[in-house]
Amino acid sequence: MRLRGRVRAIRRRMLCLWLLLLALALAAIGLLDLIYWDQDQPKAPSPPRHPLQRIPSPPDLEVIVDSRDPAPVLGIGLSPLNSLREDQLLFVPLTQDSKNPPVPPQRKGSYKMLLPGANKDTTVPASITRGDMGKTVMLKLSLDSDKELSTVQKYGFNEVVSERISLHRTMPEARHPACLGEQYSESLPSASVVICFHDEAWSTLLRTIHSVLDTVPKQYLHEVMLVDDLSQHGHLKTVLSEYVSHLDGVRLIRSTKRLGVGSCRSVGAARASGEVLVFMDSHCECHRGWLEPLLERVAQDRTRVVSPIMDVIDWQTFQYNATRWPVRGVFDWRLDFHWESNPQPQGKDPDSAIQPVRSPALGGGVLAIDRHFFQSVGAYDPGMLLWGAEQIELSIRVWSCGGSMEVVPCSRVAHLGHHHLPYPLPDEELLQKNKIRIADTWMDAYRKIYYRRDTLAHFIRQSEIPDIAERVKLKKTLGCRSFNWFLTTVYPELYIPQDRPALSGELYNVGTGYCADYPRGQGLQGGAMNITPCSGTGNQHCELNSMGEVRWGPAGALCFDIEGERVALTPCPTRQPTDNNLQWRFIKLSGQLVHLHSQLCLEAVKERGTPESNGGKERGINIPTTESGLFLRPCSHHPRQQWHFEQLVAPKSA
């Protein structure tokens, strides 16, 4: 009996304990409901500035989108996603409801796209004044130098400086005064701004997004479409998804495969619904009023592709540098793009300073194009790999297939320069393979000029023929014009090399065993010639043409000239007859290259401070040779005056 009494007492105590715990649990639940009810009131959370700051995400902003869900047909019989497989698209993962406990991330299952909602937060965090108006930001090297070097290595620019600059910084006014009085129609077409990114720094990506949102009137901005090209950095995962959910009009799509610049932009274009597509790099800052001039030009001609003036942000200090107008985009015979000052003189009409300029090519930093025209002309070539030369391919195709390109001076966007490409390319030959596609698809017989200036591409082409059948078919379907038409009509300023046998190639010197060279990075305006080991890559290609000019470089725009006794490069004449000082004659029997005006011969000097010039020794003349390079000397039979042209590539298809 005593034992039974003890058991009953223990049971009563346990029951009391459980009841007490249940009461505490109910009280805790009630307290949590009260707290969360208070949080759901109109005090909306502001977006985080730093990627480690977490924010709750309201669930009603999300709509489930399956990767098999068809994109809207654009009315031109071309499926927007016809070049993409189902497993290449992945939409933003479902963010957590603030009232429910977090759920572990799933590797498979449903994913969601963030769409604009009525209750998205529009508050703006307090701005930081460093770097405002595009000013330089300098840090104390003793405190930040190691971290700065680390971020430069990681991103290709000084991200430490970028983090200290407001996400909403303004740019100094750099437009022509006449642009400020321009009036634009309220019925301009709407724009979808497509921003692709891969492992972009948090600060530069967000500054790009906010720069668009802060500078574009809402009636013109249909949406900002972010496309994540398989980023690996942690801050671009869930934290970015949560941040974007609080930005009105911003959508985020993720790719489950690395697409590259062209295909990534095509993904965004296929899902965009604005009338005009604006492709923008993920490290840009916009001026106020940058979009309206672009939309107006596209609205006037739907086959017109336009770009703003691309200003430059210094990769180290983030200082803003305005680009001098007029400017246009061009490329050379190695299919490398660059901006050049437009040689066309400005007219007396004051409006000429704000008139758009036709451009043979446009860079990929910012590009505006009608959405239907973009799809009908073939979008970006899906065969182009990862990165490189896609803007050259699009430029030639647009011009050849019925469109046009121009730079609009009343629109300015600043682009962040990079010290180096921030991610490694999986294939060292990738850029050449992209250029091979361009040459074989669009350049017709002129492709031989490219292959002679890029020997690596020539040898790749010999062993691996690109599959361009679909693009050739597109070219025929669209009725595109020939590359000869492009050269004569669109880009007549591009010099067409003659590449005569035995008078073109690397200029090899017998006495030194070296080749004539011009150090890269000295600019397009010329400078002193040098003598260096022969590269065999086509970078040292030059030619002696029928006018007696020794043309140098991938564009053939620099000519051998004389500065004192030294041979230097200067810009070649364009229209006028060749100056006597620029004319040379090659004697094949002796290998001498004679300057016609002075009747002196070209001689190579290899070593510094060693007066080995035979002309000085034979005549007892003391000729100082404190620098290596190319010099004019009295003609003799010394091996240092013997030259011949090494033509490394003579394509069979020539």
Secondary structure by P-SEA (a helix, b strand, c coil): caaaaaaaaaaaaaaaaaaaaaaaaaaaaaaaaaaaaaaaccccccccccccbbbbbccccbbbbccccccccccccccccccccccccccccccccccccccccccccbbbbbcccccccccccccccccccbbbbbccccccaaaaaaaaaaccccaaaaaacccccccccccccccccbbbbcccbbbbbbbbbccccaaaaaaaaaaaaaccccccccbbbbbbcccccccccaaaaaaaaacccbbbbbbcccccaaaaaaaaaaaccccbbbbbcccccccccccaaaaaaaaacccccccccbbbccccccbbbbbcccbbbbcccccbbbbcccccccccccccccbbbbbccccccbbbbcaaaaaaacccccccccccaaaaaaaaaaaacccbbbbbccbbbbbbbbccccccccccaaaaaaaaaaaaccccccaaaaaaacaaaaaaaacccccaaaaaaaaaaaccccaaaaaacccccbbbbccccccccccccccccccccccccccccccbbbbccccccccccccccccccccccccccbbbbbcccbbbbcccccccccccccbbbbbccccccccccccbbbbbbccccccccaaaaaaccccccccccccccccccccccbbbbbbccccccc
